Amino acid sequence: MRIIKKSPKGKSVLFNSKLKLALATLALPFHLWAQSNKISGVVVDDANVPLTGVSIRIKGTDRTLQTDSKGLFQYVAKEGDILQLSCVGYETTTFVVKENVPIRVQLKKSNRDLDEVVVIGYGTARKRDLTGAVGSVKGSEIKDIPVTTAAQALTGKIAGVNIVTQSGAPGSAVNVTVRGGTSFSGSSNPLVIVDGFVMDGGLNSVDASDIESIDVLKDASASAIYGSRGANGVILVTTKSAKSGRTNIDYNTYFSFERLSKKLDLLRVEDYVKYQYEYQTLGGRQQQFANMFGGDPSASDFASNAYPRIQQEYGNRTGIDWQQEVFGGSAILQNHNVNINGGNEKTKLMLSYNNMSQDGILAKSGYNRNSVRAKINHNLFKGVDLDFNTLLQDANTQGGGSLGGMLKMSILQPVTGGVRFTNDQLLNADIAEELQAVDSQYDIYNPIIMNDAITKTKASRLAVANLGLNVKFLNDFTFRTAGSYQWKQTRNDMWDDGRTVNARNNGGPYGSRGNAEGYQWQVTNTLSWMKQFEKHHLNLMMGHEILYSKDQSLGHTYYGFPQSNFGLNDVSLATRIDRADVDEGRYGLVSGFARAIYNYDDRYLLTATLRADGNSKFKEGHQWGYFPSASAAWNIHKEQFMVGQNFFDQLKIRAGYGSTGNDNIGNVTYATLYGSTIAAINNTEVIGLKPSDLLGNPELQWEKTQTSNLALDIAILKNRISLTTDFYSNKSSNLLLKQTIPTSTGYRYQNQNVAALRNRGVEFTLRTLNIKKQNFQWQTNFNITFNRSKTLGLYGSSSENSDFMLNNLSSRIDFITRVGETVGQFYGYKYDGVYTTDDFVQNGDGSYMLKDGVASLKGKNRTSIKPGDVKYLPTAGETDSNGNPVWSTNDRTVIGNPEPKFFGGIGNNFSYKNFDLNMFLNFAYGNKAFNMNTQRFMGPYLPNQNSLANMADRFTLIDPNTGAETKDLNRLAELNPNQHQKEQVWSLNPTNNIAISDALDYYLEDASFLRINNITLGYTMPQELSKHAYLRKMRVFMTLNNIHTFTKFSGYDPEVASTSSILTRGVDNSAYPRTKSFVVGFNLTF
């Protein structure tokens, strides 16, 4: 074969066939290159709005890219290649490359809410296929909001889930209650599962940047698969996994500048000095007042000139703002997260590092956490996949979650030293000993020195390793075996360098150290079978699980250090060591479970589960519990009679019933525990055994909760509006209570299954896409929950009144739980204002006398009562021998309810071109809070101590014109024009100190609130700009946290929680104040 071609000079050139073949071979790469074209195009949505961040990949390769801010892309591909386009919230689309022409691809909006996958326990499901009550928060919803933990990410986001942070302290614990709680004896916190394995404290251990999703199983039809641990609900945290494709490096960081969000109103200098004058005068101690604030009691005008002199000398004096001095400074929080992700279709790797460092607004308080998380997914061979993930974490906490005595020392500290001490002396020295020489009960010490003298630290270490193997066989079967090992270690140190009164009483510097260590391993095996028979879809799963944990702790207290230089670093210097506190516990759980899911034509859905748990916490014969559940759903919009309608995108009815258990009790509660003791026998010390005062109960049984759920899911207008409504009823029985038993048994208490509880409520979740334009979008998420608890039974109580029980907190407030009523209501006296001048008769000698028929304290001498004294409302109908009404402890009654009538949250997300704006508010309404701080910080208490500002409006017995107590009822009425108001504060008559110790409804406040939780404004740089910095994406943002709280509550914050028990809710007890903060940060993708 010959080819003749003209040369440039017009000559003929003859090529033989061999030369042709050689040239063709050389030209082949260029020919193939010519077939690979640079494809350009744009990706838009169904409204022709350009889509940013659409992932584009040639199918069968790892080559990926993303569209820019204008939806544009360029790709090198050859004819016949298949481009796969995917974007969150849109259906994945493929496109075959045909020729070198611009491509325009329109992605169809997916039924995002309905198609998204949720974790349901030992598996996943589409949201549209759910039959139980499951709430979800996706990582995409929190990725742009600077929160540090999963608990913060959940707050206010899911209906039925109430989260209250116990204080504003760095690293503070949280109380999580799902649908009201189910247990009296222990915490109502739900079970937390992280990546398929139980993890105590998991909500505070997982960094928000690592979260892929959080799913909450709220009813038994969803949570019964976890059996004995699912009664309080189950929170499933899924962390980000490795993904194939090009290697991505994400760096997310922010800096938060925090300060005290609110101060308590205290007496200013002049009011404080007047308070001290009246208090000391009524107590007959004017000389003590003069020693502190000046003046000569022997002078004739000392009393009559007291108030003018106080105004002149102290009216413009600058006092000390102790709240500002102690915790009024600024603090910095910084968070850094680096995530490396990449791999191929065979092996995928994800590595994440997080550092969170938070300073407290109180000196020597803070929290620091470092964690490393790694995930590897590897396809061993077809149908066999291996996954491994690990977490290593080191956390250190300084200070504590409650200010305790520190707040009291700060609030009651003298605002001025008068003529005796300068402000510098008050700030830099401890004057307590000098004031104790005047009054031995004086108990207020310098909080700055006390805080500097005491060091508290908590060091926590956590290591987690999970390994799993998935085997798919015979097309429809999947076997998974997975194991987890967790190790944790905690050390709590306290050191007092000797400057506090406790140290002086204990012989000098002292400290304590407690070490706790534990491990837990878990093995889970599941076998699943999925099969499609025309319109029938069946999913069967069965499994087996073993969990074992062991914990042990050891603590010592060391006294009498000769000096504080070495602290606890050399405990051999201690001259006395307390007996060690030693504890050890083991826990084992063996389980079998099964689940069946049936779907007919996407119209009728059925789910049934059964779990059997064998638990070591119960005695043989009661160790096994069985927890069934069943639920069903009907997709009405799929029916033939709905064909052709365009209004409903979803119309679904769900119903479920199931049983769960609660094993949140001691490891060997069924047994009587013994400890060592030392006894003298024949003048010789002998070590023996001593039983505890808690008698074991071998008949203890499971706490069980039966739940019913009825729900309606609606989506309309192309899913722009979706509403979920759940009605639920949870009945808990066999609840454990610590019962008092006859002392003739030799014991004082025994745990018994003697109570029942019910929670009923309704939840609403509304999601709307309000506006969707080419450059602007506005979405709203709203949820609200109405829950009512009711005590159904307290049977078996040994008390005469077996229909109620009382629980006390800090000897200041009682809670009553009574059959037929709300759990844990406030119980105390009703404040009836003060005795007014109308309650007395003026005698001829100028004295006064209480009128007949006016109530008084039972047994109190009525002649000692003065106008302005506290008065309680009698409710029991008792009278004294003269027929006058009296009050006593019998007049205590329900004075308030800590349970909100409703709570929830509302979020609005806006986007305009490259800007994004997120606003989130949470709220609660109708609940009361007992302000124990007000109770502690009012008077009369002790001399030279400050008080809350409302004491300035007290009933006064001192006539400012004379500086002496007046008994003229008309003059007292002139001095106290507000005496008839219910909120009138009592006088400084020393007998009124009962008012600051009794449980009065005066201290109950409306704790309803609406909090502007956070506002975040972000801007994503155009891709054409960020790529010059070798970045695929760059976003900068700023956030305002805890901006303002609309509330009538006078304390630092209306969200209060002193304990985790549902029996003692709603108390503000010296909690570490919350902060407000300004945050700046950025998100980078390399």
NULO-708422 format. One record per residue (C-alpha): x, y, z. Coordinates in steps of 0.1 Angstrom, whole numbers, padded with zeros to 4 digits, always signed. Last residue first. Layout:
N
XYZ...
This chain:
1086
-0071+0228+0506-0104+0235+0524-0105+0264+0548-0131+0274+0573-0127+0307+0592-0132+0322+0626-0144+0351+0647-0165+0348+0679-0180+0373+0702-0192+0359+0735-0218+0360+0762-0210+0342+0794-0229+0320+0818-0224+0324+0856-0210+0294+0876-0240+0281+0895-0244+0292+0931-0276+0272+0935-0302+0281+0910-0327+0253+0915-0350+0241+0887-0352+0203+0892-0350+0181+0922-0370+0149+0914-0360+0149+0878-0325+0141+0890-0294+0156+0872-0287+0181+0899-0282+0219+0903-0298+0227+0870-0307+0262+0859-0317+0278+0827-0330+0312+0839-0295+0328+0839-0276+0351+0862-0305+0355+0886-0334+0380+0884-0357+0358+0862-0382+0379+0843-0368+0368+0810-0357+0379+0775-0322+0365+0772-0297+0384+0751-0266+0377+0729-0259+0343+0742-0233+0339+0713-0225+0364+0686-0208+0349+0657-0183+0359+0630-0174+0342+0598-0148+0336+0571-0151+0310+0544-0124+0297+0521-0128+0269+0496-0107+0250+0471-0076+0267+0484-0042+0271+0467-0041+0308+0477-0048+0317+0441-0076+0292+0443-0094+0313+0468-0100+0342+0444-0115+0322+0415-0134+0302+0440-0153+0332+0452-0147+0337+0490-0174+0323+0512-0188+0349+0537-0203+0341+0571-0227+0358+0596-0236+0338+0627-0262+0348+0652-0264+0327+0684-0287+0318+0713-0311+0347+0713-0328+0334+0743-0365+0335+0751-0372+0328+0787-0396+0314+0812-0380+0311+0847-0408+0328+0866-0394+0332+0900-0397+0313+0933-0378+0330+0961-0410+0345+0976-0425+0310+0974-0407+0304+1006-0385+0276+1017-0373+0288+1051-0336+0298+1055-0335+0335+1045-0370+0342+1060-0360+0327+1093-0335+0357+1096-0366+0378+1103-0359+0374+1140-0331+0399+1137-0355+0428+1128-0339+0439+1095-0374+0445+1080-0392+0424+1055-0393+0430+1018-0427+0440+1002-0436+0416+0974-0472+0412+0984-0477+0450+0985-0493+0463+1017-0461+0478+1030-0455+0500+0999-0459+0533+1017-0433+0523+1044-0420+0555+1061-0455+0570+1063-0470+0538+1077-0442+0537+1103-0450+0573+1113-0486+0564+1118-0477+0533+1137-0455+0552+1161-0431+0526+1174-0400+0543+1160-0365+0528+1160-0338+0555+1161-0320+0577+1136-0342+0605+1147-0352+0620+1113-0343+0588+1094-0370+0569+1115-0358+0534+1118-0383+0505+1115-0378+0501+1078-0396+0477+1055-0371+0468+1028-0367+0486+0995-0329+0487+0998-0331+0450+1004-0339+0447+0967-0303+0455+0960-0290+0421+0971-0269+0421+1003-0236+0431+1017-0220+0418+1049-0208+0440+1077-0231+0424+1102-0246+0389+1098-0278+0377+1081-0308+0400+1079-0308+0398+1051-0307+0387+1015-0279+0368+0997-0287+0332+1005-0324+0332+0996-0316+0353+0965-0289+0327+0955-0314+0299+0961-0335+0312+0933-0361+0285+0930-0371+0283+0894-0406+0282+0880-0417+0269+0846-0443+0283+0822-0423+0289+0791-0391+0277+0775-0371+0291+0746-0344+0287+0721-0333+0311+0694-0310+0305+0664-0300+0329+0637-0278+0319+0607-0266+0342+0580-0248+0331+0548-0231+0354+0522-0217+0342+0489-0248+0350+0469-0274+0357+0496-0281+0329+0520-0304+0330+0550-0309+0304+0577-0335+0309+0604-0337+0287+0635-0364+0283+0661-0362+0263+0693-0383+0245+0719-0400+0244+0752-0435+0240+0766-0454+0241+0798-0421+0241+0816-0416+0217+0846-0403+0234+0877-0437+0237+0893-0445+0260+0922-0457+0265+0958-0471+0230+0967-0478+0232+1004-0462+0238+1037-0489+0247+1063-0482+0216+1084-0447+0229+1091-0464+0256+1112-0489+0284+1107-0513+0300+1132-0548+0314+1131-0559+0331+1163-0586+0311+1183-0572+0320+1217-0557+0286+1223-0539+0288+1190-0554+0280+1156-0548+0255+1128-0565+0258+1094-0539+0240+1074-0533+0268+1049-0518+0295+1070-0501+0322+1048-0467+0333+1061-0458+0366+1076-0424+0382+1078-0419+0410+1102-0423+0445+1089-0445+0456+1118-0433+0439+1150-0440+0406+1166-0426+0401+1202-0461+0404+1218-0473+0374+1198-0449+0351+1216-0444+0324+1189-0458+0289+1195-0473+0286+1161-0461+0314+1139-0487+0341+1136-0520+0349+1120-0540+0380+1127-0574+0373+1144-0566+0393+1175-0546+0425+1167-0509+0426+1174-0500+0451+1200-0483+0485+1198-0462+0507+1222-0467+0544+1226-0480+0543+1262-0516+0546+1250-0513+0515+1229-0514+0516+1191-0533+0485+1177-0515+0463+1152-0523+0445+1119-0529+0478+1101-0493+0487+1106-0484+0460+1082-0471+0425+1090-0451+0415+1060-0460+0398+1028-0480+0365+1028-0452+0342+1017-0466+0308+1009-0445+0281+1027-0428+0251+1011-0429+0225+0984-0416+0229+0949-0429+0202+0926-0409+0171+0919-0431+0150+0896-0464+0165+0885-0495+0153+0904-0517+0122+0906-0495+0105+0933-0473+0131+0950-0437+0140+0945-0428+0169+0967-0397+0189+0965-0381+0207+0995-0359+0238+0995-0332+0250+1018-0315+0220+1035-0292+0218+1005-0319+0200+0984-0346+0181+1001-0368+0153+0987-0403+0146+0999-0425+0116+0992-0462+0113+0984-0491+0088+0984-0478+0066+1011-0487+0089+1039-0481+0067+1069-0446+0060+1056-0434+0026+1047-0441+0032+1010-0452+0000+0991-0470+0019+0964-0458+0053+0952-0480+0054+0921-0490+0072+0890-0468+0103+0894-0476+0126+0864-0454+0144+0839-0467+0167+0813-0448+0176+0781-0455+0201+0754-0427+0203+0728-0419+0229+0702-0398+0228+0670-0391+0253+0643-0367+0253+0613-0368+0282+0589-0352+0285+0554-0344+0317+0534-0327+0317+0500-0313+0345+0479-0293+0347+0447-0314+0329+0422-0345+0330+0444-0358+0306+0470-0379+0321+0498-0397+0305+0527-0383+0270+0526-0401+0257+0556-0395+0231+0583-0419+0225+0612-0414+0201+0641-0443+0197+0665-0442+0176+0696-0471+0164+0719-0470+0152+0754-0475+0125+0780-0451+0114+0807-0461+0088+0832-0445+0076+0864-0447+0045+0887-0431+0038+0921-0422+0010+0945-0395-0012+0931-0374-0012+0963-0340+0000+0974-0335-0005+1011-0327+0018+1040-0319+0021+1077-0304-0013+1086-0304-0035+1117-0338-0049+1109-0352-0033+1140-0344+0000+1124-0376-0003+1105-0371+0005+1068-0367+0039+1050-0370+0034+1012-0346+0043+0985-0367+0043+0954-0366+0022+0923-0393+0025+0896-0412-0007+0889-0432+0012+0863-0427+0038+0836-0455+0049+0813-0446+0070+0783-0474+0085+0763-0468+0102+0729-0484+0124+0703-0460+0133+0675-0465+0160+0648-0442+0164+0619-0446+0193+0595-0430+0199+0561-0432+0230+0539-0411+0235+0508-0415+0198+0501-0428+0205+0466-0456+0225+0480-0465+0201+0508-0449+0177+0533-0469+0161+0561-0459+0136+0588-0485+0125+0614-0477+0107+0645-0490+0084+0672-0466+0070+0698-0471+0047+0728-0444+0039+0752-0440+0013+0779-0411+0019+0803-0396-0007+0826-0375-0005+0857-0361-0040+0860-0365-0060+0892-0351-0061+0927-0360-0092+0946-0325-0097+0960-0328-0065+0980-0297-0055+0998-0300-0035+1030-0284-0001+1030-0269+0009+1063-0236-0006+1052-0224-0038+1068-0192-0038+1089-0164-0063+1086-0135-0067+1110-0100-0054+1118-0091-0060+1154-0076-0034+1177-0066-0051+1210-0079-0041+1244-0096-0074+1248-0115-0068+1215-0115-0032+1202-0131-0028+1167-0117-0015+1135-0140-0015+1104-0138-0028+1069-0167-0025+1045-0197-0047+1037-0223-0043+1009-0258-0059+1011-0267-0073+0977-0294-0064+0952-0278-0031+0945-0248-0049+0931-0237-0027+0901-0256+0004+0912-0286+0015+0892-0290+0028+0856-0305-0005+0844-0335+0011+0827-0358-0009+0804-0377-0005+0772-0412-0016+0760-0430-0008+0728-0458+0007+0709-0459+0025+0676-0481+0045+0652-0473+0065+0621-0495+0083+0596-0480+0097+0564-0490+0124+0540-0460+0133+0518-0456+0154+0487-0491+0166+0492-0506+0193+0470-0502+0179+0435-0531+0155+0433-0530+0132+0403-0529+0100+0422-0543+0103+0457-0570+0077+0452-0543+0053+0440-0525+0055+0474-0490+0068+0476-0501+0100+0494-0515+0079+0522-0481+0066+0532-0492+0044+0561-0469+0036+0590-0465+0008+0615-0447+0001+0648-0439-0028+0670-0418-0032+0701-0406-0060+0724-0383-0057+0754-0375-0089+0774-0355-0088+0807-0332-0114+0821-0314-0110+0854-0343-0115+0878-0338-0151+0886-0301-0146+0894-0297-0113+0911-0297-0081+0891-0269-0058+0881-0253-0086+0861-0278-0081+0832-0291-0106+0807-0309-0087+0780-0335-0099+0755-0344-0077+0725-0374-0079+0702-0382-0056+0673-0410-0051+0648-0413-0027+0620-0442-0024+0595-0446-0001+0565-0475+0002+0541-0474+0025+0511-0439+0022+0497-0452-0007+0476-0453-0030+0507-0425-0024+0531-0416-0049+0559-0389-0043+0585-0380-0071+0609-0357-0067+0639-0339-0091+0662-0320-0090+0694-0298-0111+0717-0280-0096+0746-0254-0103+0773-0245-0075+0797-0218-0073+0823-0209-0048+0849-0180-0047+0874-0173-0022+0902-0145-0012+0924-0143+0015+0951-0117+0027+0976-0118+0059+0996-0084+0058+1015-0081+0064+1052-0069+0100+1058-0032+0107+1057-0015+0127+1084+0019+0144+1086+0021+0152+1048+0057+0156+1035+0055+0122+1018+0029+0137+0995+0056+0152+0973+0040+0165+0941+0008+0172+0959+0019+0207+0967+0057+0211+0965+0060+0246+0979+0031+0245+1003+0049+0242+1036+0049+0220+1066+0022+0198+1051-0003+0189+1077-0030+0169+1059-0033+0145+1029-0066+0132+1016-0066+0100+0997-0086+0085+0969-0088+0052+0950-0110+0042+0921-0120+0012+0901-0141+0005+0871-0148-0026+0851-0169-0029+0820-0184-0058+0799-0206-0058+0769-0217-0088+0748-0240-0085+0718-0259-0108+0695-0278-0100+0664-0307-0106+0641-0318-0085+0611-0346-0089+0586-0354-0065+0558-0383-0073+0535-0395-0054+0505-0427-0064+0487-0438-0047+0455-0420-0072+0433-0403-0094+0458-0373-0075+0471-0350-0091+0496-0328-0079+0525-0311-0103+0550-0291-0090+0579-0268-0109+0603-0254-0090+0633-0225-0095+0657-0216-0070+0684-0186-0072+0707-0181-0046+0735-0152-0038+0758-0151-0014+0786-0123-0001+0807-0119+0018+0839-0097+0041+0860-0103+0065+0888-0077+0084+0908-0085+0108+0936-0061+0132+0951-0066+0154+0981-0049+0184+0996-0036+0201+1027-0017+0232+1037-0019+0240+1074-0033+0223+1105-0068+0214+1093-0085+0244+1109-0059+0267+1092-0065+0249+1059-0103+0253+1062-0098+0290+1070-0080+0295+1038-0043+0306+1034-0028+0271+1037-0018+0263+1001-0051+0244+0995-0047+0217+0968-0074+0196+0951-0067+0170+0925-0090+0148+0905-0075+0121+0883-0095+0104+0856-0086+0074+0834-0105+0059+0805-0101+0029+0783-0125+0018+0756-0124-0013+0735-0148-0019+0706-0156-0049+0685-0176-0054+0653-0189-0084+0634-0211-0078+0604-0229-0103+0582-0248-0092+0551-0271-0114+0531-0290-0107+0499-0265-0114+0471-0254-0148+0485-0228-0131+0505-0219-0096+0519-0192-0096+0546-0187-0065+0568-0159-0065+0593-0156-0040+0622-0129-0026+0645-0133+0001+0671-0106+0016+0693-0112+0041+0720-0087+0059+0743-0097+0084+0769-0077+0104+0794-0091+0129+0819-0073+0153+0842-0093+0172+0867-0078+0202+0885-0086+0222+0916-0062+0248+0930-0071+0267+0962-0051+0296+0975-0058+0319+0945-0095+0314+0948-0094+0321+0985-0073+0352+0980-0097+0366+0954-0127+0355+0973-0117+0373+1005-0135+0355+1033-0171+0359+1045-0180+0337+1075-0187+0361+1104-0201+0339+1131-0175+0350+1157-0188+0386+1156-0164+0414+1167-0132+0393+1166-0147+0376+1135-0143+0410+1118-0106+0410+1123-0103+0374+1112-0123+0381+1081-0102+0410+1069-0084+0390+1042-0060+0413+1024-0055+0425+0988-0090+0436+0978-0103+0449+1012-0070+0465+1020-0069+0482+0986-0104+0495+0992-0093+0510+1025-0103+0495+1058-0115+0510+1091-0132+0542+1081-0158+0525+1059-0144+0493+1044-0166+0495+1014-0186+0470+0993-0182+0445+1021-0182+0409+1007-0217+0393+1005-0217+0388+0968-0181+0377+0963-0179+0353+0993-0213+0338+0984-0201+0332+0948-0170+0315+0960-0189+0294+0985-0202+0272+0957-0189+0285+0924-0203+0255+0907-0189+0236+0877-0154+0234+0891-0119+0248+0887-0094+0237+0861-0104+0210+0836-0080+0189+0816-0088+0167+0786-0067+0142+0767-0083+0122+0739-0074+0094+0716-0101+0081+0693-0099+0052+0669-0116+0039+0638-0113+0007+0618-0134-0006+0590-0129-0038+0569-0150-0046+0539-0157-0080+0522-0181-0082+0493-0153-0082+0467-0120-0082+0483-0103-0066+0513-0122-0033+0507-0107-0009+0533-0122+0018+0554-0099+0036+0578-0109+0061+0604-0088+0083+0627-0096+0106+0656-0071+0126+0675-0082+0147+0705-0069+0175+0726-0090+0192+0752-0084+0222+0775-0108+0236+0800-0106+0266+0823-0107+0280+0858-0078+0295+0876-0092+0330+0875-0130+0332+0870-0140+0343+0835-0129+0308+0824-0103+0301+0798-0111+0277+0770-0088+0256+0749-0101+0232+0722-0077+0213+0701-0090+0189+0674-0072+0165+0651-0089+0145+0624-0076+0117+0601-0098+0101+0575-0086+0073+0552-0102+0054+0523-0090+0022+0507-0103+0003+0476-0123+0029+0458-0095+0054+0463-0084+0076+0492-0090+0109+0509-0097+0129+0540-0076+0150+0562-0094+0170+0589-0078+0197+0610-0099+0213+0639-0089+0243+0660-0109+0258+0688-0101+0289+0708-0118+0302+0739-0107+0335+0754-0118+0351+0787-0126+0386+0796-0128+0400+0832-0158+0402+0855-0153+0370+0875-0137+0381+0908-0131+0418+0904-0162+0426+0884-0184+0406+0907-0167+0423+0936-0176+0458+0924-0157+0477+0951-0171+0510+0963-0165+0545+0951-0177+0571+0976-0202+0597+0964-0230+0592+0989-0207+0577+1015-0196+0607+1036-0225+0631+1030-0252+0605+1027-0240+0587+1058-0237+0620+1077-0273+0630+1068-0285+0595+1079-0267+0594+1112-0274+0630+1123-0303+0621+1146-0284+0590+1159-0250+0606+1166-0265+0639+1176-0259+0636+1213-0224+0622+1209-0218+0590+1229-0223+0569+1197-0193+0587+1181-0192+0585+1143-0173+0563+1118-0181+0534+1095-0165+0504+1110-0160+0513+1147-0192+0534+1145-0212+0503+1135-0197+0483+1163-0206+0511+1187-0242+0511+1175-0247+0475+1186-0282+0474+1200-0294+0448+1175-0319+0472+1159-0291+0498+1157-0267+0473+1141-0291+0463+1113-0302+0499+1108-0267+0512+1105-0255+0483+1084-0284+0489+1059-0276+0526+1058-0239+0517+1050-0250+0494+1022-0274+0519+1008-0247+0545+1006-0221+0521+0990-0244+0504+0965-0265+0474+0974-0263+0446+0949-0279+0439+0915-0266+0406+0901-0244+0409+0871-0251+0397+0835-0234+0382+0805-0200+0379+0821-0174+0380+0793-0162+0358+0764-0139+0364+0734-0142+0334+0711-0116+0324+0685-0124+0301+0656-0109+0274+0636-0117+0250+0608-0090+0234+0586-0101+0210+0560-0076+0190+0539-0090+0171+0510-0072+0142+0492-0088+0135+0459-0114+0108+0457-0128+0083+0482-0144+0092+0514-0134+0085+0550-0161+0089+0576-0174+0118+0597-0187+0109+0631-0221+0093+0638-0237+0101+0671-0267+0081+0681-0287+0094+0711-0310+0068+0727-0340+0075+0749-0344+0074+0786-0358+0039+0785-0331+0026+0761-0306+0008+0784-0325-0024+0791-0335-0030+0755-0313-0012+0729-0336-0024+0700-0364-0009+0722-0352+0025+0710-0372+0030+0678-0406+0015+0688-0397+0025+0724-0400+0062+0715-0374+0090+0713-0345+0076+0692-0323+0107+0687-0301+0109+0656-0269+0131+0654-0251+0133+0621-0217+0136+0604-0200+0151+0635-0163+0157+0635-0165+0195+0636-0188+0192+0667-0160+0176+0687-0170+0144+0703-0163+0139+0740-0190+0161+0755-0219+0142+0740-0200+0109+0745-0200+0112+0782-0205+0074+0785-0198+0058+0752-0218+0028+0739-0207+0017+0705-0222+0021+0670-0202+0051+0659-0209+0069+0691-0239+0056+0711-0252+0077+0740-0279+0063+0763-0302+0090+0776-0297+0111+0807-0325+0106+0832-0300+0102+0860-0309+0079+0889-0335+0069+0914-0367+0085+0900-0365+0072+0865-0383+0079+0832-0374+0114+0819-0396+0141+0804-0397+0133+0767-0359+0130+0763-0339+0147+0791-0303+0158+0787-0285+0174+0816-0252+0189+0807-0218+0188+0825-0195+0219+0825-0162+0218+0805-0156+0255+0811-0181+0268+0838-0213+0283+0826-0234+0260+0847-0255+0228+0846-0261+0230+0809-0297+0222+0802-0308+0201+0772-0345+0192+0766-0351+0168+0738-0388+0164+0728-0385+0183+0696-0349+0185+0683-0328+0216+0678-0330+0234+0711-0296+0223+0722-0283+0195+0699-0251+0212+0687-0243+0222+0723-0245+0185+0734-0224+0174+0704-0196+0195+0715-0176+0227+0706-0200+0249+0689-0191+0275+0662-0220+0273+0637-0212+0267+0600-0209+0229+0604-0241+0227+0624-0268+0220+0598-0244+0202+0575-0236+0178+0603-0272+0167+0603-0295+0169+0632-0321+0142+0635-0352+0133+0655-0366+0097+0654-0401+0087+0665-0408+0052+0649-0422+0041+0616-0394+0055+0594-0394+0047+0557-0394+0084+0545-0364+0091+0567-0344+0065+0548-0331+0038+0571-0299+0029+0588-0285+0000+0608-0276-0014+0642-0297+0014+0658-0319+0037+0637-0293+0059+0620-0310+0083+0596-0306+0086+0558-0319+0116+0539-0346+0107+0513-0375+0123+0531-0359+0155+0542-0342+0160+0509-0370+0150+0486-0344+0156+0458-0343+0188+0438-0335+0179+0402-0301+0189+0389-0300+0208+0356-0269+0203+0335-0257+0227+0308-0227+0215+0289-0206+0235+0265-0196+0216+0233-0166+0193+0228-0186+0162+0219-0204+0133+0234-0196+0132+0271-0223+0111+0288-0240+0127+0318-0250+0112+0351-0272+0128+0378-0274+0124+0416-0306+0138+0429-0303+0170+0449-0302+0179+0486-0264+0174+0489-0249+0176+0455-0239+0150+0430-0228+0150+0393-0214+0118+0377-0197+0123+0343-0196+0093+0320-0168+0092+0295-0179+0084+0260-0160+0112+0243-0129+0121+0263-0127+0141+0295-0108+0172+0308-0131+0191+0330-0141+0228+0334-0167+0239+0358-0193+0267+0364-0220+0269+0390-0213+0306+0396-0197+0301+0430-0175+0274+0416-0184+0239+0406-0165+0211+0422-0138+0187+0411-0132+0149+0411-0108+0124+0396-0110+0091+0415-0121+0071+0385-0149+0047+0376-0174+0074+0368-0157+0106+0359-0164+0128+0389-0182+0161+0395-0192+0173+0430-0215+0203+0430-0201+0230+0453-0220+0260+0441-0253+0256+0421-0264+0282+0396-0301+0290+0399-0321+0277+0369-0352+0272+0391-0347+0234+0388-0311+0238+0399-0282+0248+0378-0248+0233+0368-0227+0251+0342-0203+0237+0316-0169+0232+0302-0153+0201+0288-0116+0202+0279-0114+0174+0253-0096+0141+0253-0099+0128+0217-0069+0150+0206-0050+0135+0235-0057+0101+0220-0044+0112+0186-0013+0128+0202-0006+0095+0220-0011+0076+0187+0012+0097+0165+0043+0077+0172+0026+0045+0164+0011+0060+0132+0046+0071+0121+0060+0036+0126+0031+0020+0107+0035+0044+0078+0072+0037+0075+0065+0000+0073+0038+0005+0046+0061+0023+0023+0061+0060+0020+0068+0077-0013+0074+0114-0014+0064+0134-0045+0080+0167-0050+0060+0200-0050+0085+0219-0028+0063+0217+0002+0061+0179-0004+0031+0164-0020+0018+0132-0004+0016+0098-0020+0005+0069+0001+0014+0034-0009+0000+0000+0000
